[in-house]
């Protein structure tokens, strides 16, 4: 993949399983918070799958669209875009009643010093949305950060593990889950809580950050010595297919790749590909943010993009000086301060 067009074409290519599942989903699909890192390709993936299945469904993309470029791009792809500020109730009430909601809006980075906004986005807004769409299916993005750090050598956090979020961002995300669960009980709204960590494509993510550190001769931080990752295209497909799994009370689903990835090993893999030395700072701890997504793999199959493919593609992208979002994940953060 040498260009953004090639990358996005691959990211938005639907599997036959996704096409088949969408034939079982009645009604249109609306993506709230489509302007984030994952939203545009998720919307395009849904639209391509709908077209391939020959279905008469609309895909709506909702965002503030602070710049017109993304809105124009999505419109050109057949997405019906709506520009609103979801925190303004008068804007929220203008949204059409749509049967299927994929809820991606939220705030993470910049939480420290702006905690009130993060709580408004992550814990207050979900209640307003749940009241607006009591009869919809809702797949709500959450995060694996709601779990505590776990021993690397132990079994990792599954959906049945007790939550124990570290820091205000993760706490506000648990607030989102609890508020949505309240309205699911109250209104019998079928929902699924989509606990994701860490999605990547070639323009952002854990692999890109480590690869760039190695390529530009910067030391690799081992503060968080192990991670889980999943290709963004696979995570997006899981999210759309999860519309068939919504329930009341909400179903919880962990979403990530099957491997526990050593950051030290990952850096050495990039060093081999770049033919460069690698250095490290800090040392691995016995615990890390690691989640068990075996239930998602049972439901949807293993991710189609393997770890070695992601490493190869990322290394090539960095060597080609490919476009990046310049939005670091801060995956090394152990205190939950984002």
Secondary structure, DSSP 8 states (H G I E B T S, - for coil): --SHHHHHHHHT---HHHHHHHTT--S-EEEETTTSTTHHHHHHHHHHHHHHHT----EEEEE--SSHHHHHHHHHTT-EEEE--TTSHHHHTTS---SEEEE-----TT-TT-HHHHHIIIIIHHHHHHHHTTTSEEEEEEEGGGS--EETTS--B-TTS-----HHHHHHHHHHHHHHHHHHHHH---EEEEEE--EEBTTBSHHHHHHHHHHTT--EE-SS-EE--EEHHHHHHHHHHGGGG-BSS-EEEEE--S--EEHHHHHHHHHHHHT----EES---SEE--B--HHHHHHH-S-SS-HHHHHHHHHHHHHTT---------TT-SS---
